Amino acid sequence: MKKNQLISLAIYAMRVSIYQILAIIIFTCGAFAKNVDAQEFLNKPISIKADQTDIKTIIAKTEMLANVKFVYSPQLINSDRKISINVVNQKLKYFLENSLKRYDVGYRIVKDQILLYSIPANNNLELLKAFDGVVTGKVLDSKGNPIPGVSVTVKGKTIGTTTDENGNFALRGLTVDSRVLVVRYVGFISKEVNLSAGNADENITISLSEDNLQLESVMVTGGNPKKKLESSVALTSVSNKDITNRAPLNSTDLLKAIPGLTVESTGGDGPGNVWVRGFPQQGGYIFLGIQEDGLPLLPTGFNTNPSVDQYYKTDLTIQNIEAVRGGNASIIQANTPGAVVNNLSYVGADKQYGQVKFTTGFSQGLYRFDGNTGGKINDQIKYNIGGFYRTDNGVVDQGFNPANQGGQIKGNMTFNFKNNKGFIRVYGKYLNDKVQFLLTSYYPYDGTGKPTTYRDYNMATQSIIPIQTEWSYNDPATGVHNFSLTDGIHTKLGSAGFQFNYLTDGGWQIVNNFRYQNTHTNSTYTAPAGIAARTTTTPYYYPGGAIAPFVSGDYVVTSNAQGQINSDVQIVDYLDLKKTIKNHSLNIGAGIHQYNRDDLRFAFRSFTEFKEHPSIILQSPTALERTIQTKNTFIGDTRTLSLYAGDEIKISEQWRLDIGARIDNQNVKGDRPYYALNANGTVNITAAANPNILGYTAYDETLTNWAASVGANYKISATASMFARATKAYNAPNIGDYNASAYNGANIKKRPVYLGEIGFKYAKNNLAIFASGSYSAIKNVSLSINVPTTAAGTQALVAFGSTRTFSAEYEISYRIAKPLSLRFTGTLQDSKYTDYEANTSGNAAVAAEFGNRIYSFTGNRTERVPVLNTELGANYDFKNFNLYVAANYVGSRFTSPSESYKLPGYVVMKAGAGYNFTKKIAIRFWADNLLDAKVLTEGDVRGDQFRDFANVTPGQLMIGRTLLQRTFWGSLAYSF
C-alpha cells in the first residue's frame, strides 16, 4: 500500500513539474550537442504555409527550404498527425521553438543534423528513477565507430531519445513492460534489442548493420521521392561504397550489380551488351535507358553505334546509382520498357569534402588519376567538381600503346534562393576518351564452349589486330579521310545544362531540367568476317611486295574494318510539377528530346595472317591493304514530345496506390541513301550497299505510343512491405529502322510490351531482403538475322519475334557477425520465343544458297540469356582493414535462337583488400576474374542459327568472344 502511494505521489509530481524538468533537460542536452554550425542552421530564414498537413511532409519541405537534415523517429513524434502552420520569412529557430514545439516536438543539434524528439518522451523523470529501470548505452557501426543522431525508442511506447555525437544515449522511466528497444538511423537497418527481464539498470552496446540494399533510403528517380519500403517498384541502389568494392572495369561492368540485367562487358572498355528481363536483342542497350542526373544520355534502343556506355564514365563524381526495373521505367523515360539506370552526381554540401585517387593496373600498364571535391562558397552557393584521366595498354595487348587514353571533367554549382524556396543548379561536362573495342576471334572447336589455342595463339590473351593500323580513303563525294585503329572508339562530348527547382506559396514544386549535348565519335575497329585455310596454289604478299611465306596449317582471315565519323546533337528538357494534396502526391510533366544525327560510315575489307599481331597480306603485290566495300550515312532528326502524369495515393497507413501514364509523340525525318534505280526510274530498295551512294530519299515519319502502369504497396510493418504492379508499355523503332536503304514500311510494326510483377521487401536487425517475381512479354520485335553466304557475303534476313519471360529477382543482405556481411543477388528466368519464324524468301541471295524455306524458332530459349545469373559477395570490415570477395555464376546460354550451340555456365570471382592508414589515407588491391576462368560469352551470331553442329569437325576454327583474362589492380586514395 505504501509503495502504491509513493508511485501515485511521484506521478502527481511529474504532472506538475514536467515542463520545468523538460526545459532544463533540453537546455542541457542542447548545450552539450550544439556545435559551431548550429547558429548557421537556426538563423536561416524560411517561409512555409500548411493547412492540415501531416508533420512529416512539413519536415520534408523544411529540409529543402533550409537545406538541413532532420533525424527523427516517426513513431516517437507521431509524424502522421495533421497540423496547420503559417511561417513567413522567419528564422528556422522560430519554426522549431514555436511552430513545432506547440505540438510537443523538441529539437537539438548534433554535428550537421537537427534531431527531433517528443518532448514528453524525453522527460528525465528523476522522481521515478527509484522505481523504474535506466538504460544507457552506445550505438556503433560495423567498424566500431560511434553513430550520432540515432533514434532509440521503446517499442509500443512514446519513450525515446537520440544518441549524442559520441553515439551515447540514456533512457529513463522504463517499466517492466518496456523491454524492447527500436534503433533506427538513415543508411542502416533498423534493429530491435531485447532488454533483460525486470526493471534493472542496464548498459548495452548496439551495433547497426549498414542498409546495403538501402530499403529505408529515399529514391529520387522518377515521380515523387519515396522510401524504397513504401514504393511499388523494383528498385536497386548502388552506393559509392559498393562502387569502390566492386571496382568495375568499365561503366557496363558496374551494371552487373543490378538484378534482372544480363550483362556482357567482354568488349573491354568498348561498347557492352545488356539484356533486360529476357527481352530479345542482338546486343547493345535496346531496352535499357541510362540517365545522368535525371536526364537520358541517349534515346533508348540502339545497338553498338551509338552505344550509350561511351557517353558517360563512372568516376568519383558519382555519389550513387539508382535503378528502376520493370513497369515504372516506361513512365520515367520514353521507349524504355525494361529498366532505367540513373547516375547521380555529388552536388556540394555545407562542409568541404573530397578525394583524390591514383589507380594502377599491374596487368595492363594502367595509370589513372581521379579527383573530386565539393563544398560551399557561401550560404547560398554550393559546388562540386571532379573527373579523371587515364592511360593504359588494354586488358589484351593490341600491339600498340596506349590502347585506352583520355578522361573527363564534370562539375556543377547550386545557387539557393535567399527565400529558401528552391535553387538553380548549373552543370557541365567535357569527355575526351578513346577506347579499344575487343571483338570476336577464332578458336578450334571442341564442343565444350571454351576457347582453345591454335598453335600458340590464344584468343583470351592475344589479339589478331593487324600491325598495319593506318589507312586513308579518298571518297569522291566527301574527300580524303584518314583512319587509325589506334584511335579505337574516340568520343568527344561536351554538355551543359541547368536544373530549376522552386516551391511556390501554393505548395507546387516546379522542377525544370535542361541539357544541351554535342557528341563526336570516330569509331575505327576491325572484326573478322571469315577464315579459310591457305594453299600453295594461292600466293599472298606482304605490303611492299614481299612474298608471305607459307607453312602447312596457315589460315587467312577476312576482316571488315570500320571507319566511322559519327556525330549527334541532343537537346533534352523536362518540366515537372509536383504537389501533395491531402493523401495524393501528384506529378505532372512534359518533355522534349531532340536527337539530331549525322553519321558517315565506311566499311573496308582486308586479309590478314592468323596469329597474334598479324600482318595484312595481299592477293597481288600491288593490291591495296584495305579495299572499300560500302559507304553508308545516317542523316536525320528525331523529336520526341512527351506528356506524363502520376499520382501516389495514400489510402491508409498500410496501403499506397501508385498510378502513372505516359504518351510519346515521335517524329523521325531525314534522308535515306539508295544505291541503284529500277528500270522505270524508281528507287531499287533491294540493291546492296556499295561505295557509291546514288542519291537520297527524304522521309518523315510520326508515331504516337503510350504506356500506363498501376502499382500497390502494402506496408506490413515498419520493416516489411509487399507490392504488385501491372504495366502496358511499348518498344519503338529508331532512326536506324527508317534510315535503312532496304526500308520497307511493312517492317515497322507496333511492338507492345506487357509486364506484371509482385514483390516483398524487408529490413530489420541484420537482414535486408528484396525479392520479386515478374512476367514480361513483347511482340513483333524486329530481329534482323545476318546470314553469311558464299556468293554474296553477309546478308540481312528480316524477321519478327515475340517472347515471354517468367523471372525471379532477389537481393539479400545479411550481417553474420559484427565485421562480416554477405550480399546475395541474382536473377532466375525462363525466357522463350512465343512466335519467331525466318523465311529465306525475303532475301534472294540467302534463298539461292539455303533454298526457299522457313526456319522456326518458336518455343526456343532467347539467345545469350542464362536461366540463372547470381552473385554471392562477402564484405569483412575490422578496424582499419577491409576484405571483399564475390563469386558470380552465369548459367548456360545458347549462342542463337536455333539452340544449336550451348555455351557452359561459369563462375567469375573478384576479390579486394583495403587498409586505412588514417581516416584520410587508404590503400586497396583487387583482382578481377581471380581464378582466370576461360569460357565463351558468344558464338557466331551470324551463322550459328543455320549451322548443324553435329556436322562440325573437332578442331575446325570457329568464331567467338571470350571472358577477359585475370587482371590485378591497386589504388591509393586521400580523402578530406
MIDOGU-940277 format. One record per residue (C-alpha): residue in one letter; x, y, z. Coordinates in steps of 0.05 Angstrom, whole numbers, plus 32768, in hexadecimal, padded with zeros to 4 digits. Example, Ala and Ser with C-alpha at 12.3 -4.5 7.8 and 13.67 -1.06 7.14 Angstrom:
2
a80F67FA6809C/s81117FEB808F/
REM end
This chain:
976
m800080008000/k8038802F8012/k805B80207FD1/n801C80317FA8/q801680737FCC/l805E80857FBD/i805380757F73/s801380A07F72/l803980D97F93/a807180D47F60/i804080D57F26/y801D81117F42/a806081357F4B/m807281237F04/r803281427EE9/v803E81827F0E/s8087818B7EFD/i808E81697EBA/y809881A97E91/q80CA81C67EC2/i80F381867EC2/l80EF81807E77/a810781C87E6E/i814581B97E97/i815381787E73/i814A81967E2E/f817781D07E3F/t81AD81A27E5C/c81AA81727E20/g81AB81AB7DEF/a81E881CB7E10/f820C81887E0D/a81FB81757DC5/k81FD81B97DA4/n823981C77D77/v825482037D53/d822481FA7D19/a81E681FD7D44/q81DC82487D3D/e81E182437CF2/f81A982107CF1/l817C82367D20/n8183827A7CFE/k816E82627CB9/p812C82867CA6/i80F3825B7C8B/s80AB82647C75/i807B822A7C79/k802F82267C7B/a800981E57C88/d7FC181D77C97/q7FB081947CB6/t7FF081757C9C/d8014813B7CBE/i8053814D7CE5/k808281237CBB/t806E81487C7C/i807A818A7C9E/i80BE81727CB6/a80D1815B7C70/k80BF819F7C53/t80E781C17C8A/e812481967C7A/m812281AF7C33/l811681F77C44/a814C81FC7C7A/n817B81C97C59/v818281A37C9B/k8179815B7CAF/f814681467CE4/v814C81037D08/y811180E97D2F/s80E680AD7D40/p80A280B27D1D/q808280897D54/l80A180B27D8C/i808A80F67D73/n804A80DA7D54/s805D80F87D10/d801C80E47CEF/r7FF681177D17/k7FD7814E7CED/i7FE681957D04/s7FE181DC7CE9/i8019820F7CEA/n802882517CC9/v8070826A7CCB/v808382A67C9F/n80CD82B77C98/q80DE82A27CDE/k811E82817CF7/l812082367CFB/k8128823F7D46/y80E482607D4A/f80C582267D23/l80E381F37D53/e80D682177D94/n8090822F7D84/s806E82097D4B/l808781C47D5D/k808E81CB7DA8/r804381D97DB0/y803981917D97/d806B81757DCA/v80A4816E7D99/g80E781847DB3/y812B81897D92/r817581897D9C/i81B1818D7D6E/v81E681577D67/k821D81647D34/d81FA817A7CF3/q81B6815C7D03/i817881727D29/l815C813C7D56/l8111813F7D64/y80F2811C7DA0/s80B281187DC7/i80B681487E02/p808D811C7E31/a80B480DE7E1C/n80F880FE7E2A/n80E4810F7E72/n811B80FF7EA4/l80E880EC7EDA/e811880EA7F13/l80DE80DF7F43/l80D3809A7F25/k811C80857F23/a811580607F64/f80DE80357F48/d80EF802D7EFE/g812C80147ED7/v8160803F7EB6/v817F80287E74/t81BF80487E5A/g81E980347E20/k820E80437DE0/v81FC80377D97/l823580237D68/d823C80117D1F/s825B7FD07D05/k82A17FED7D0D/g829580027D55/n828E804C7D47/p825880727D6E/i821B808A7D48/p81FD80CD7D5F/g81B380DD7D54/v819880967D5A/s814F80917D70/v814780627DAC/t80FF80567DC0/v80D980247DEA/k80AD7FF77DC0/g806380067DC9/k807280427DF6/t807E808C7DED/i80C080897E13/g80FE80977DEA/t813C80C07DDF/t817580CA7DAD/t81BF80BC7DB2/d81F080F57DBD/e822D81047D92/n825380CB7DB4/g821B80997DA7/n820580977DF0/f81BD80977E08/a819680917E49/l814D807B7E53/r812B80847E96/g80E680747EAD/l80E4802D7E91/t80B47FFD7EB2/v80B07FB17EB3/d80887FB27E72/s80B97FE07E4F/r80EE7FAD7E3D/v80F77FB27DF1/l811E7FEC7DD2/v811580007D89/v8154801F7D6C/r815080457D29/y817F806F7CFF/v818080837CB6/g81AF80557C8F/f81AC801D7CC1/i817B7FE47CCC/s814B7FF07D06/k81577FC27D41/e812F7FA97D7C/v81567F9C7DBD/n81387F717DF4/l81497F897E3A/s814F7F5B7E75/a810F7F4A7E9C/g80FB7F767ED6/n810D7FBE7EE0/a81567FBA7EF1/d81867FEF7ED7/e81AD7FDB7E99/n81E77FF47E6F/i81E97FD87E29/t820F7FE07DE8/i81E67FDC7DA8/s82067FCF7D64/l81DF7FE37D26/s81E77FC37CE1/e81EC7FEF7CA4/d81AE7FED7C79/n81D27FD27C3B/l81907FCD7C15/q817D80137C2D/l81357FFD7C38/e812B80347C6B/s814A806A7C40/v8125809A7C12/m8127808F7BC7/v812580CE7B9C/t812280AF7B56/g80DD80B77B36/g80A080D97B54/n809E80EE7B9D/p80D780D97BCB/k80C480A07BF8/k80E3806A7C24/k80F080287C01/l80C780057C36/e808B802F7C24/s809380297BD8/s806F7FF97BA9/v80AB7FF67B7B/a80E67FC67B74/l81207FF37B89/t816B7FE87B91/s819D80187BAF/v81E880157BA4/s820C80417BD6/n825080617BD0/k826B802C7BFF/d824F7FF57BD3/i827280147B97/t82B480157BBE/n82AD7FCC7BD2/r82977FB37B8D/a82CE7FDB7B6A/p82AC7FD57B26/l82D77FCE7AE8/n82A97FFF7AC4/s8264801F7AC7/t82437FE07AAA/d82657FB37ADC/l82457FD87B16/l81FF7FC67AFC/k820C7F7E7B13/a81F87F967B59/i81B07F9D7B42/p81827F607B41/g81587F557B03/l81917F6A7AD5/t81BD7F3A7AAD/v81FD7F607AA0/e82357F517A6F/s82727F7E7A79/t82A37F547A53/g82AD7F8B7A20/g82DE7FAB7A50/d82D37FF67A57/g82AE7FF47A15/p82627FEC7A0C/g82407FB97A38/n82007F907A33/v81C87F8F7A67/w81897F637A64/v814E7F767A90/r811E7F427AAB/g81287F147A6F/f81147F457A39/p81347F3079F7/q816B7F5979D6/q81AB7F5179B0/g81D27F7D79E0/g81D87FC479FA/y81A67FE77A27/i81647FDB7A02/f81367FD97A3F/l81617FFD7A73/g816380487A7E/i81A0806A7A9C/q819980AD7ABE/e81C880DF7ADD/d81A981097B14/g816280FB7AFC/l816981067AB1/p817680D17A7B/l81BB80D17A5C/l81A180B27A1C/p815C809C7A02/t815080537A15/g8155801D79E0/f819A801D79BF/n81CC7FE579B4/t82177FF479B6/n821880327989/p8207805D79AD/s8212803A79F1/v81FA80607A2E/d823380457A59/q826280727A32/y823B80B07A47/y824B80AB7A91/k828380907ABD/t828080797B05/d82AF80A17B31/l82B280C37B75/t827E80F77B61/i824780C17B66/q822780C07BAB/n81FA80857B9E/i81D280617B69/e818780537B69/a8167801E7B3C/v811D80187B2F/r810C7FD47B12/g80CD7FC07AEE/g808B7FE47AE7/n809880297B03/a80D580327AD6/s80A7803D7A9B/i808780797ABE/i80CA80977AD1/q80EA80967A8B/a80CF80917A45/n80D5804E7A21/t80F4802D7A5E/p80CB7FEF7A73/g81047FC97A95/a81297FF47AC7/v8144803A7AD5/v818880447AF5/n8194808A7B11/n81DB80A17B23/l81D780D67B59/s821081077B63/y822981297BA2/v820D81707BA7/g823381917BE0/a822681987C2A/d822E81C77C65/k827181A87C76/q82AB819F7C47/y82B781587C2F/g82E181367BFA/q830D80FD7BE4/v834880F27BB6/k835B80AD7BA0/f8392808D7B77/t838480497B58/t83B2801A7B33/g83A57FDB7B0C/f83DE7FAB7B18/s83C87F7F7ADE/q83BE7FB47AA9/g83E97FF07AB9/l83B0801B7AD2/y83BD805F7AF0/r837F80847B06/f837380C27B2F/d832E80D37B4D/g831A810F7B75/n82DA812D7B90/t82CB81657BC1/g8290818E7BD7/g827881BD7C0C/k825A82027C12/i827182477BFD/n823F82697C2A/d81FB82597C49/q81D9825E7C05/i820C823E7BD6/k822681F67BD6/y825181D37BA3/n827081917B8E/i82A681847B5B/g82CC81457B48/g82E381177B12/f831980E77AFC/y835180DA7ACB/r836E80977AB9/t839C80737A89/d83A580287A82/n83BA7FF17A52/g83797FCA7A56/v83647F897A75/v837A7F677A35/d83B97F807A12/q83A37FA079D1/g83EA7FA979B7/f83EC7FF479C3/n83ED802279FF/p83C680407A1E/a838780197A0D/n835A80447A39/q8367808C7A49/g834080C97A5F/g831280E27A95/q82DC81137AA9/i82CF814F7AD5/k828A815B7AF2/g826E818F7B21/n823181B27B3C/m821F81EF7B65/t81E081F97B8D/f81C3823E7B9C/n8190823B7BD4/f815B82727BD4/k815E82A07C10/n811682917C21/n812B82487C28/k80F482307BF9/g812182107BC6/f815F82147B9C/i817E82187B57/r81B581E67B47/v81E281EE7B0B/y820E81B57AF3/g823D81A17ABC/k826881687AA3/y82A1815E7A72/l82B481187A5E/n82EF81067A30/d82FD80BC7A33/k831480877A02/v830B803C7A10/q83197FFC79EB/f82DD7FD179D9/l82EF7F8879E5/l82CA7F5D79B2/t82C67F15799D/s82FE7EE87988/y83097E9E7976/y83157E5F799E/p83167E14798D/y82D17DF7799A/d82CC7DBD79CB/g82837DC279E1/t82937DD97A29/g82837E227A1E/k82C87E357A37/p82FF7E587A10/t83387E2C79FB/t837A7E3E79DC/y83907E357994/r83DB7E2D798F/d83F27E6379C0/y83B67E9179B6/n83867E9A79F2/m83497EC679E5/a83427ED57A30/t83867EF67A36/q839A7F0979EF/s83807F3679B7/i837B7F2E796C/i837B7F79795F/p83AB7F837925/i83EC7FA9792D/q83D77FD778F3/t83AA8006791A/e83A7804378ED/w8384804F78AA/s836380857881/y832980877851/n831780BC781F/d82CB80BD7819/p82B580DF77D8/a827D810377FC/t829C8116783F/g82E781177833/v832180F77857/h831680D27899/n834F80B878C5/f8342807E78F3/s836B805C792A/l835C801F7954/t8383803F798C/d834B80727993/g8317803B79A2/i82D5805879B8/h82E680A079C6/t82B080C979E7/k82B2811479F0/l8275812D7A15/g826281707A32/s8223817E7A58/a820581B67A82/g81C381C07AA4/f819D81D87AE0/q816981C17B12/f813581F27B2E/n811281DC7B6E/y80DF82097B90/l80A882017BC3/t806F82327BBA/d8045824F7BF2/g800C82247BDA/g803581E57BE7/w804781D47B9E/q808D81BD7B93/i80A781D17B4E/v80E281AA7B33/n810081B97AEE/n813C81907AD7/f815F81A57A97/r819D818C7A73/y81C0819A7A31/q81F181657A1A/n8220816279DE/t8244812179CF/h8277810D799A/t828B80C47997/n82BE80A87966/s82B8805C7966/t82F180367947/y82F67FEC7953/t82FC7FAA792D/a82D57F6A7936/p82E17F267916/a82AE7F1178E2/g82C97ECE78CA/i83047E9F78CC/a83207E6D7899/a835C7E407894/r83957E587869/t83AD7E2D782F/t83EC7E2B7806/t83C67E3C77C8/t83B17E8277E1/p83EC7EAE77F2/y83E67EEA7821/y84137F267828/y84267F56785F/p841B7FA17855/g84577FB7782C/g84577F7977FF/a847D7F447826/i84607EFE7823/a843E7EE77862/p845C7EA37874/f842E7E677878/v842F7E3178AC/s83FE7DF778AD/g83C57E0978DC/d83C67E5378CD/y83847E7878C8/v836C7EB878A8/v833C7EE578CF/t830C7F1178A9/s82FF7F5078D2/n82CE7F8978CE/a82EC7FCB78E5/q82BC800278FA/g82CD804B78F0/q82948075790D/i828E80BF7917/n825180C77944/s823381047965/d81F381167989/v81D5815279AB/q81A1814A79E2/i8173817A7A06/v814C815D7A40/d811B81857A6B/y80EB816A7A9F/l80BA81937AC8/d809A81747B05/l8064818F7B33/k805C816C7B76/k802C81777BAF/t801081527BEB/i7FC5815C7BF3/k7FAB81387C30/n7FBA80EE7C22/h7FCF80F97BDA/s801781057BC3/l800E81207B7C/n804281247B45/i803381437B01/g8068814C7ACD/a807A815B7A85/g80BA81537A5F/i80DE81587A1D/h811A812F7A05/q8138814779C4/y816C811879A7/n818F812F7967/r81BE80FD7947/d81F18102790F/d821C80C47903/l824A80B278CA/r825F806978CA/f82908042789E/a829E7FF7789F/f82DE7FDA7884/r82F57F937876/s833B7F777883/f835F7F35788B/t838D7F2478C4/e83B67EEB78E0/f83987EC37919/k83C67ECF7954/e83D47F02798A/h83E37F47796C/p83DC7F2F7925/s83EE7F5478E5/i83BE7F6578AE/i83CB7F387872/l83B97F4A782A/q83A07F2077F0/s83CF7F4577C2/p840F7F6D77CE/t83EE7FAF77BC/a83AA7FA577DC/l838F7FD67810/e83957FC37859/r834B7FD17863/t83167FD3782D/i82D87FFE7834/q82997FD47837/t82608002784B/k824F8049785D/n821380597888/t81F6809678AA/f81C680A578E3/i81AB80EA78D8/g816C80FB78FF/d814A811B793A/t811F80FA796F/r80F081257998/t80CA810679D2/l8094812E79F6/s807C81107A37/l8044811A7A68/y804080F27AA9/a801D80F27AEB/g801B80CA7B2B/d7FF680C87B6D/e800C80A47BAB/i7FCF809C7BD7/k7FD7808E7C21/i7F9880657C2E/s7FAB80557C76/e7FE9804D7CA1/q7FF480097C80/w7FDA80127C39/r7FF6803D7C01/l7FDE803E7BB9/d800C80577B82/i7FF080697B3E/g801780837B03/a800F808E7AB8/r803980AA7A7F/i802D80BC7A36/d806780C77A06/n806280E679C1/q809F80D47997/n80B080F57956/v80EB80DB792D/k810080FE78ED/g813E80FA78C4/d815E80E27883/r816380987873/p819B80847843/y819080597805/y81C1803777D7/a819A80257797/l815B8034776F/n812A8005774F/a812080057704/n80E38032770E/g810C80667734/t80F38055777A/v8121804677B4/n81397FFF77B8/i81367FF17802/t81517FAA77F9/a81937FC277DC/a81CD7FB2780B/a81F67FEA7829/n82367FFB7804/p826A80347807/n8240806477DD/i81FF808177F7/l81D6809277BA/g81A580BF77DE/y817880CA781A/t812E80C17828/a811080F1785B/y80E480D37891/d80B880F078C7/e809680BF78F6/t806D80CB7935/l805880987969/t803280A079AA/n803A806C79E1/w802180697A28/a803280457A68/a8009803D7AA8/s8019801D7AEB/v7FF580117B2C/g80157FF77B6C/a80027FEC7BB4/n802D7FE77BF2/y80167FC87C34/k80407FDA7C71/i803D7F9C7C9D/s80657FBF7CD3/a80997FF47CDC/t80CD7FC47CC1/a80A87F9B7C8B/s807A7FA77C50/m805E7F857C12/f804F7FA37BCE/a80307F917B8B/r80307FB57B48/a80127FAC7B03/t802B7FD37AC5/k801D7FDB7A7C/a80597FFA7A58/y80787FFC7A13/n80B87FF579EB/a80BF802779B2/p80E980277973/n81238058796D/i8146807E7937/g816C803F7924/d812C801C790F/y8115805678E3/n815A806578C6/a8168801E78AB/s8170801E785F/a81447FE0785C/y810D80047884/n80C97FE3787F/g808E800378A3/a80727FBE78B0/n80AD7FB078DE/i80987FE8790D/k80677FC7793B/k804A7FD9797E/r80727FB979B6/p80477FB579F4/v80677FA17A36/y80417F827A71/l805E7F7C7AB7/g80457F657AFB/e806A7F5C7B3C/i80617F4E7B86/g80967F597BBB/f80A97F587C04/k80D87F877C2B/y80F37F7E7C71/a81287FA17C9A/k81327F937CE4/n816C7F867D13/n81A47F677CE8/l81797F517CAD/a815F7F747C70/i81387F527C38/f811C7F667BF6/a80FB7F307BCC/s80CB7F347B91/g80AC7F097B5C/s809A7F257B18/y807C7F177AD5/s80947F3B7A97/a807D7F347A4F/i808B7F5A7A0E/k806E7F5179C9/n80887F5F7982/v80D07F6F7992/s80F87F7B7952/l81307F487953/s815D7F4F7916/i81847F0F790E/n81C97F1878EE/v81D47EDC78C1/p821A7ECB78A5/t82147EB6785C/t824B7E9C782F/a82387EC477F1/a821F7F06780E/g82417F0C7852/t82187F1D7890/q81CF7F2A7880/a81967F4378AC/l81587F1978B5/v811F7F4178D5/a80F37F1B7907/f80C67F2B7942/g80C57F0A7986/s809B7F0979C4/t80B27EF17A08/r80997EE67A4E/t80C37EE17A8E/f80B37EC97AD4/s80E97EE17B04/a80FA7EE67B4E/e812A7F1C7B66/y81487F207BAB/e81777F4A7BD6/i81887F327C1C/s81B87F547C4C/y81C97F327C8F/r81FC7F437CC3/i82147F027CE1/a82417F207D16/k82587F657D29/p828E7F6A7CF3/l82727F3B7CBE/s82377F467C90/l821D7F217C53/r81F77F397C16/f81D37F087BE8/t81B47F217BA8/g819B7F027B68/t81687EF27B33/l81457EB17B23/q81217EB57AE0/d80FE7E8C7AAC/s80FE7EB37A6A/k80E27E947A2B/y80CB7EA879E6/t807F7EA279DE/d80827EB37994/y80C17EB8796A/e80C87EA27921/a80FB7EB678EC/n80EA7EAC78A3/t81257EA97873/s80F87EC2783A/g81017F077857/n81487F0A783B/a81597EEF77F6/a81A27EE37807/v81917EBB7845/a815B7E937821/a818C7E8277E9/e81BC7E62781B/f818E7E457850/g81517E387826/n810B7E54782E/r80F97E3E7874/i80DF7E5678B7/y81097E5178F6/s80DD7E4E7934/f80FA7E607978/t80B77E62799C/g80BB7E4179E1/n81077E4979E5/r812D7E6F7A1B/t81427EB77A0F/e818A7EB779F9/r81C37ECC7A28/v81947ED07A64/p81A57EA07A9D/v81717E7E7AC8/l81987E917B07/n81C57ECC7B12/t81D87ED57B5B/e820E7EF47B87/l82247EE77BCE/g82507F1C7BEE/a82707F217C33/n828A7F607C53/y82B67F5E7C91/d82C37F9F7CB7/f82EF7F9E7CF4/k830C7FDE7D0F/n83367FFA7CD6/f83357FBC7CAB/n83037FA97C75/l82FD7F697C4C/y82CB7F5E7C13/v82C07F1D7BED/a82897F0E7BBA/a82787ED47B8D/n824A7EDE7B51/y822A7EA07B31/v820E7EA77AEA/g81E77E6B7AD2/s81E87E4A7A8E/r81D27E717A51/f81C37E637A08/t81EA7E8A79D4/s81AD7E9079A6/p81627E8679A7/s816A7E427983/e81877E2579C4/s81BD7E057999/y81F87E1679C6/k81F57E197A12/l822A7E3F7A38/p823A7E257A7E/g822D7E497ABF/y82697E687AE2/v827F7E8B7B22/v82A67ECC7B24/m82C57EE17B65/k82DF7F247B7B/a83007F377BBC/g831D7F757BDC/a833F7F8A7C1C/g83487FD07C39/y83697FF17C73/n835D80367C91/f839E80527CAC/t8377808D7CC7/k833180A87CBD/k834D80CC7C80/i837D809B7C5F/a836980577C45/i838980237C18/r83657FEC7BF3/f83777FB07BC7/w83487F847B9F/a83437F507B69/d830F7F447B33/n83017EFE7B19/l832C7EE57B52/l832A7E9C7B3D/d83387EAE7AF4/a82F97E8D7ADA/k82F97E817A8F/v82B67E787A6B/l82937E947A2E/t82617ECB7A39/e82477ECA79F1/g824E7E9E79B3/d82427EAD796A/v82077EDC796D/r82047EDD7921/g82057E937914/d81F67E667950/q81AA7E687944/f81B57E457900/r81ED7E167915/d81E67DCD7928/f821C7DC2795C/a82167D777955/n823A7D817913/v82707DAF792E/t82B47D8D7930/p82DA7D947971/g83147DC37966/q82EF7DED7933/l82FC7E36793F/m82BE7E597959/i82B07EA1796A/g829E7EB879B1/r82AE7EE879E9/t82C97ED57A2E/l82CC7EEF7A75/l83037F217A83/q83407F047AA3/r83547F0B7AEC/t836C7F517AFF/f838B7F707B3E/w83827FB87B56/g83957FE77B8E/s8382802C7BA6/l839880617BD8/a836380937BEF/y836580D27C19/s832280EC7C34/f8314812F7C54/
REM end
